Amino acid sequence: MADGGPGRFVEIKPHAYDPVLNPELFEGVLARRMIAFVIDLVIITVPIIMACIFIFLFGVITFGLGWALYFLLVPGSVIWALVYYGATMGSPASATIGMRTVDIEVRTWYGAPCYFVLGAVHAIAFWITTSALTPLVLLVGLLNERRRLLHDFLLGTVVINNEYRAAALRHYGH
């Protein structure tokens, strides 16, 4: 501690994305984020519906014994959603399939790409904050210049346009 005291152990990084200097990173993000959510919801729901159909048919074939597998549906759905969000957000694109479709990505507030655990925790925080404070979660995004939602603040993340969309917006005068 001879070189500056206890504050030297913690490095506070500045925000990597400035909405004043780079408005193209944030233009239209909230609307496309909602579209991405719907796409991801469909991607998560389809395998769960397929599992329900399989369990039902398996139950018919086994005279009702297979229907006991329905108790695995809820934990299996939660695990599937967490793996989906963690794996897709933790990929090099730092975005779910829905987010890639609409050209947005998740970054830490200091600019680092997302990783598996952050992607999974991001999903958990989103579902908890949305179920508890639904209207407030969206209002928070309208009241800050980086268009961050409540769970983004809690986790230190920011959703921005990917480099291709940002470059196109820059090129067309934004």
C-alpha positions as CSV (number, residue, x, y, z in Angstrom):
1,M,0.0,0.0,0.0
2,A,3.0,2.2,-0.3
3,D,2.0,3.4,-3.7
4,G,-1.3,5.2,-3.1
5,G,-3.5,3.5,-0.5
6,P,-6.5,1.2,-0.7
7,G,-8.1,2.9,-3.7
8,R,-5.3,1.5,-6.0
9,F,-6.8,-2.0,-6.0
10,V,-10.0,-0.9,-7.8
11,E,-9.8,0.3,-11.3
12,I,-12.9,2.3,-12.3
13,K,-13.3,2.3,-16.0
14,P,-15.1,5.1,-17.9
15,H,-18.1,4.5,-20.1
16,A,-17.0,3.2,-23.5
17,Y,-20.0,4.4,-25.5
18,D,-20.9,8.1,-25.5
19,P,-24.3,8.9,-26.9
20,V,-23.3,12.5,-27.7
21,L,-20.2,11.6,-29.7
22,N,-21.6,8.3,-31.2
23,P,-25.4,8.7,-31.5
24,E,-25.5,6.0,-34.2
25,L,-24.7,3.4,-31.5
26,F,-28.0,4.1,-29.8
27,E,-30.4,5.1,-32.6
28,G,-33.5,2.9,-32.7
29,V,-32.1,0.4,-30.2
30,L,-35.2,0.2,-27.9
31,A,-37.6,-0.6,-30.7
32,R,-35.3,-3.2,-32.2
33,R,-34.7,-4.6,-28.8
34,M,-38.4,-5.4,-28.4
35,I,-38.4,-7.1,-31.8
36,A,-35.4,-9.1,-30.8
37,F,-37.2,-10.2,-27.6
38,V,-40.1,-11.5,-29.6
39,I,-37.8,-13.4,-31.9
40,D,-35.9,-14.9,-29.0
41,L,-39.2,-15.8,-27.2
42,V,-40.3,-17.8,-30.3
43,I,-36.9,-19.5,-30.5
44,I,-37.1,-20.5,-26.8
45,T,-40.8,-21.5,-26.9
46,V,-40.8,-23.8,-30.0
47,P,-38.6,-26.5,-28.5
48,I,-40.6,-26.4,-25.3
49,I,-43.9,-26.9,-27.2
50,M,-42.2,-29.7,-29.1
51,A,-41.3,-31.3,-25.8
52,C,-44.9,-30.9,-24.6
53,I,-46.2,-32.7,-27.7
54,F,-43.6,-35.4,-27.3
55,I,-44.5,-36.0,-23.7
56,F,-48.2,-36.1,-24.5
57,L,-47.7,-38.7,-27.2
58,F,-45.3,-40.7,-25.1
59,G,-47.9,-40.7,-22.3
60,V,-50.5,-42.0,-24.7
61,I,-48.3,-44.8,-25.9
62,T,-47.3,-45.7,-22.3
63,F,-50.9,-45.5,-21.1
64,G,-50.3,-42.4,-19.0
65,L,-46.9,-43.3,-17.4
66,G,-45.0,-41.0,-19.8
67,W,-47.0,-38.0,-18.6
68,A,-44.9,-38.1,-15.4
69,L,-42.2,-36.4,-17.5
70,Y,-44.2,-33.2,-17.5
71,F,-42.7,-32.4,-14.1
72,L,-39.3,-32.0,-15.9
73,L,-40.8,-29.4,-18.2
74,V,-40.5,-26.3,-16.0
75,P,-36.9,-26.9,-14.8
76,G,-35.9,-28.0,-18.4
77,S,-37.4,-24.8,-19.8
78,V,-35.5,-22.7,-17.3
79,I,-32.2,-24.5,-18.1
80,W,-32.9,-24.2,-21.9
81,A,-33.5,-20.5,-21.6
82,L,-30.4,-19.9,-19.5
83,V,-28.2,-21.9,-21.9
84,Y,-29.7,-20.2,-24.9
85,Y,-29.1,-16.7,-23.5
86,G,-25.7,-17.5,-22.1
87,A,-24.4,-19.3,-25.2
88,T,-25.7,-16.7,-27.7
89,M,-24.8,-13.6,-25.7
90,G,-21.5,-15.2,-24.8
91,S,-20.7,-15.8,-28.5
92,P,-18.3,-13.5,-30.5
93,A,-21.4,-11.6,-31.7
94,S,-22.4,-10.8,-28.0
95,A,-26.0,-11.1,-29.1
96,T,-28.9,-13.6,-29.2
97,I,-30.2,-14.7,-32.5
98,G,-33.0,-12.2,-32.2
99,M,-30.5,-9.4,-31.5
100,R,-28.4,-10.5,-34.4
101,T,-31.4,-10.3,-36.7
102,V,-32.0,-6.7,-35.8
103,D,-28.3,-5.7,-35.6
104,I,-27.8,-5.0,-31.9
105,E,-25.4,-6.4,-29.4
106,V,-24.7,-6.4,-25.6
107,R,-21.5,-5.0,-24.2
108,T,-20.3,-4.2,-20.7
109,W,-20.5,-0.5,-19.9
110,Y,-16.8,-0.2,-20.4
111,G,-16.9,-1.9,-23.9
112,A,-16.0,-5.5,-23.3
113,P,-18.0,-8.2,-25.1
114,C,-20.6,-10.2,-23.2
115,Y,-19.7,-13.7,-21.8
116,F,-21.7,-16.8,-20.9
117,V,-22.3,-16.1,-17.3
118,L,-23.2,-12.5,-17.9
119,G,-25.6,-13.5,-20.7
120,A,-27.4,-16.0,-18.4
121,V,-27.5,-13.5,-15.5
122,H,-28.8,-10.9,-17.9
123,A,-31.7,-13.2,-18.8
124,I,-32.4,-13.8,-15.1
125,A,-32.3,-10.1,-14.2
126,F,-34.5,-9.3,-17.2
127,W,-37.2,-11.8,-16.3
128,I,-37.2,-10.8,-12.6
129,T,-37.3,-7.0,-13.2
130,T,-39.9,-7.4,-16.0
131,S,-42.2,-9.6,-13.9
132,A,-41.9,-7.3,-10.9
133,L,-41.8,-3.9,-12.5
134,T,-43.1,-4.3,-16.1
135,P,-43.9,-0.7,-17.0
136,L,-41.0,0.8,-15.1
137,V,-38.5,-1.4,-17.0
138,L,-39.4,0.2,-20.3
139,L,-39.7,3.7,-18.9
140,V,-36.2,3.6,-17.6
141,G,-35.0,3.1,-21.2
142,L,-36.8,6.3,-22.3
143,L,-35.3,8.4,-19.6
144,N,-31.5,7.9,-20.2
145,E,-29.4,8.8,-23.1
146,R,-27.9,5.3,-23.5
147,R,-31.3,3.7,-23.7
148,R,-30.4,1.2,-20.9
149,L,-33.1,-0.7,-19.2
150,L,-33.3,-1.4,-15.5
151,H,-31.5,-4.8,-15.7
152,D,-28.8,-3.2,-17.8
153,F,-28.0,-0.7,-15.0
154,L,-28.0,-3.6,-12.4
155,L,-25.5,-5.6,-14.5
156,G,-23.4,-2.9,-16.0
157,T,-24.4,-3.7,-19.6
158,V,-25.4,-1.6,-22.5
159,V,-27.1,-2.6,-25.8
160,I,-25.8,-0.9,-28.9
161,N,-26.1,-1.1,-32.6
162,N,-23.5,-3.6,-34.0
163,E,-20.6,-2.2,-36.0
164,Y,-22.2,-2.8,-39.3
165,R,-25.4,-0.9,-38.5
166,A,-23.5,1.9,-36.8
167,A,-21.3,2.3,-39.8
168,A,-24.3,2.4,-42.1
169,L,-25.9,5.0,-39.9
170,R,-22.7,7.1,-39.9
171,H,-22.5,6.8,-43.7
172,Y,-26.1,8.0,-44.2
173,G,-25.5,11.1,-42.1
174,H,-26.5,10.3,-38.6
